[in-house]
Every structure is written in C-alpha cells, then in structure tokens.
Amino acid sequence: MTKPKIITNDDLIKALPKERQDKINAEVEKTVAKWGGVRANSGRKRVTGQVLDFTKRLTEKEARFIDYVREHNIDVNDLMQG
C-alpha cells in the first residue's frame, strides 16, 4: 500500500499561471516583512533531561552555607525559631 502524495501550498502555487505566482509570492514577502517571519529559535523549545533550570542568586557565602547544610543533612526548620 503506497502512501498518498501530500500536496503542499507550494505545489498548488506552481500549478497557477506565472503572473499569479508572482503576485502570491510578492504578498507573502510583504506579510513576512510586516510580521517578522520565522525567527531563529522561535517556537516551543525541546525539553531534554531536566525540565526546570534553577539558578541560585546568592552571595558566595550563602551558597557555601546551603551546600554545607545539604551535605550534613541539617534540618533548617529545627534551627529556626517559631
């Protein structure tokens, strides 16, 4: 069983007379210029590996403290009052 041939917009445009093709292509170029067209890296980004990327915006001292607490399995809730 063969796959049916997919007819694209380009195939349909090529079937038109040359004058009509030129008019359609000019309209497409005008629309692309107006709206910016497809830009590099636009659209959904592919997710690979880790879904979220967390960034720590801390001083070096705070980052060392957090790393120390994690390494030694210290419960911060026990250290805090209330």
VMD Tcl script that draws the C-alpha trace (Angstrom):
set ca {
  {0.00 0.00 0.00}
  {1.52 3.30 -1.04}
  {1.21 6.49 0.89}
  {-0.91 9.18 -0.72}
  {1.14 12.11 -2.01}
  {0.81 15.16 0.18}
  {0.04 18.29 -1.80}
  {1.67 21.37 -0.31}
  {0.87 25.03 -0.82}
  {3.99 25.32 -2.98}
  {2.64 22.58 -5.27}
  {-0.65 24.44 -5.63}
  {1.10 27.73 -6.35}
  {3.30 26.10 -9.03}
  {0.15 24.93 -10.82}
  {-1.01 28.55 -11.27}
  {-0.02 30.85 -14.14}
  {3.32 32.66 -13.76}
  {1.67 36.07 -13.25}
  {-0.47 34.75 -10.37}
  {2.54 33.02 -8.82}
  {4.48 36.29 -8.80}
  {1.55 38.12 -7.18}
  {1.18 35.49 -4.44}
  {4.93 35.42 -3.73}
  {5.00 39.23 -3.50}
  {2.14 39.18 -0.99}
  {3.91 36.52 1.06}
  {7.13 38.56 1.15}
  {5.19 41.65 2.21}
  {3.46 39.74 5.02}
  {6.70 38.17 6.21}
  {8.42 41.57 6.23}
  {5.47 43.09 8.13}
  {5.33 40.47 10.88}
  {8.99 39.49 11.01}
  {8.53 35.98 9.67}
  {10.01 32.93 11.30}
  {12.91 33.80 13.55}
  {15.70 31.54 14.67}
  {14.90 29.57 17.84}
  {11.27 30.69 17.83}
  {8.53 28.35 18.92}
  {8.48 25.68 21.58}
  {11.81 24.61 22.96}
  {12.60 20.91 23.15}
  {12.89 19.59 26.67}
  {15.92 17.42 27.24}
  {16.81 15.99 30.59}
  {15.98 18.35 33.43}
  {12.69 20.19 32.93}
  {13.43 23.21 35.11}
  {16.73 25.01 35.46}
  {17.12 26.56 38.90}
  {19.50 29.43 39.37}
  {20.84 30.45 42.78}
  {21.26 34.20 43.06}
  {23.23 34.19 46.26}
  {26.44 35.51 47.62}
  {29.31 33.07 47.70}
  {28.98 32.79 51.48}
  {25.26 31.92 51.24}
  {25.93 29.33 48.55}
  {28.62 27.68 50.71}
  {26.22 27.63 53.69}
  {23.48 25.94 51.65}
  {25.94 23.38 50.29}
  {27.17 22.67 53.84}
  {23.62 22.22 55.16}
  {22.78 19.82 52.33}
  {25.96 17.79 52.77}
  {25.38 17.32 56.50}
  {21.59 16.75 56.26}
  {20.83 19.58 58.69}
  {17.11 20.31 59.16}
  {16.80 24.07 58.81}
  {13.31 24.08 60.39}
  {14.84 22.80 63.64}
  {17.35 25.67 63.60}
  {14.74 28.38 63.05}
  {12.59 29.71 65.87}
  {8.78 29.57 65.75}
}
mol new
graphics top color blue
foreach p $ca { graphics top sphere $p radius 0.5 }
foreach p [lrange $ca 0 end-1] q [lrange $ca 1 end] { graphics top cylinder $p $q radius 0.2 }
display resetview
